[in-house]
Amino acid sequence: MKIAAFETEHFYAKYEFNTPYQLCNSDCETVTVAELLSMAGVSMEEFGRLSLGYTETLGNPRFREMIAQSYAHVKPEDVVMLATPVEGIYLIARAALEPGDEVIVLSPAYDALINTFEHVVGAGNVRKWAFTPGDGQWDLDFTQLRALISARTRMLVVNFPHNPTGYLPTQAQLQELAQVVEAYDLILFCDEMYFGLLHSGTPAISSAVDVTPRAVVLSGLSKTYGLPGLRTGWLVVQDKALRDTIINWKFYTSICPPAPSEFLGMAAWQVREELRKRSVAQIENNLQLAEAFFARHTGLFTWRRPMAGSTALVGMDVPSVTVYAAELAAQAGVLIQPARTLGIDDDRHFRMGLGRKGFAAALEKFEAWLNK
Ligand SMILES: Cc1ncc(COP(=O)(O)O)c(C=O)c1O
């Protein structure tokens, strides 16, 4: 069965390691192994003594217990550790759906959140719940959502904080989503890879898994904690039958988490608040620079302020952002990501990434190119 091209990852495979100034990455600034161990008070010798045998399929029990404690209503057995966060999207699609089922996906979205589901249920059976462009921010339209639900709808796929818009619903909106999935007997698959990346002034909300037992949550260490190289993620699945099916699929995709990642992930979890705050501080700093930049270039860009997460979706008044981005990368060494890669229909938006230390220098280069 065919699957669509993973445009975002093809884009990064082409540009990420050879373009010096990057303005689009979704992850936050990372640390070295030595820095992480030192923050967590773990010695290199201890890491060196780690056995490189297989690990437990569901993940280290202590790690699962610590993760469960970070939610209000989650038990350690509900937590399934993954070998990589993106694996969780494949596993839930495979385990919960059949060809012909319908899925509604909040859109635009990280490619896997659309393409993997299309691969499993059939392209015509994934319906897009589109963000609406508001004045200064993106908005959710619940009337549009309700109109998309049919007798064949099995799952609603959302991602909060949202990549790329930076949208975060209010607690009341999250509860409304819970009511919708409960009323129609849907699974709410909530990708919470950016959980906790709150910008100042944005009220925190619960994890979806603490709001409805119909939620399955994906989370991990890549974005909020700046550790994408660990490839550490987990699913929270409260429905035992669904969890057992996921585990069976997982035997085919990865069997168990990589031992070094699990060790370092557990160390990171001890200092997660420090890592999260570090990411939020970087984002807040970059947001200020971005807002000042867009205020200087109002004719060219449409800026809608993100509320949370590490990305923003920016409108740009050029005939093709794809063409523009290719020229900008080749001639100025500055990378912006056309939002076409994220399933947005027009070619007049790009994703901005706000979590990296190099943002200020990259923005300066971009501005010099614009002013040329
Ligand atoms: C919304 C979302 N979900 C999942 C992932 C996958 O995370 P990872 O690359 O760590 O597997 C990403 C990565 O960009 C993402 O943006």
The ligand as an SDF file (V2000), in Angstrom:
LIG
                    3D

 16 16  0  0  0  0  0  0  0  0999 V2000
    3.5740   17.3550   15.9910 C   0  0  0  0  0  0  0  0  0  0  0  0
    4.7120   16.3850   15.9230 C   0  0  0  0  0  0  0  0  0  0  0  0
    4.4960   15.1190   16.2810 N   0  0  0  0  0  0  0  0  0  0  0  0
    5.4750   14.2060   16.2520 C   0  0  0  0  0  0  0  0  0  0  0  0
    6.7330   14.5400   15.8270 C   0  0  0  0  0  0  0  0  0  0  0  0
    7.7750   13.4710   15.7670 C   0  0  0  0  0  0  0  0  0  0  0  0
    8.7710   13.6560   16.7290 O   0  0  0  0  0  0  0  0  0  0  0  0
   10.1820   12.9540   16.5410 P   0  0  0  0  0  0  0  0  0  0  0  0
   10.8050   13.6170   15.3570 O   0  0  0  0  0  0  0  0  0  0  0  0
   10.9260   13.2180   17.7670 O   0  0  0  0  0  0  0  0  0  0  0  0
    9.9300   11.5070   16.2750 O   0  0  0  0  0  0  0  0  0  0  0  0
    7.0050   15.8440   15.4110 C   0  0  0  0  0  0  0  0  0  0  0  0
    8.3380   16.2430   14.9150 C   0  0  0  0  0  0  0  0  0  0  0  0
    8.5450   17.2610   14.3200 O   0  0  0  0  0  0  0  0  0  0  0  0
    5.9710   16.7980   15.4770 C   0  0  0  0  0  0  0  0  0  0  0  0
    6.1500   18.0770   15.1200 O   0  0  0  0  0  0  0  0  0  0  0  0
  1  2  1  0
  2  3  1  0
  2 15  2  0
  3  4  2  0
  4  5  1  0
  5  6  1  0
  5 12  2  0
  6  7  1  0
  7  8  1  0
  8  9  2  0
  8 10  1  0
  8 11  1  0
 12 13  1  0
 12 15  1  0
 13 14  2  0
 15 16  1  0
M  END
$$$$
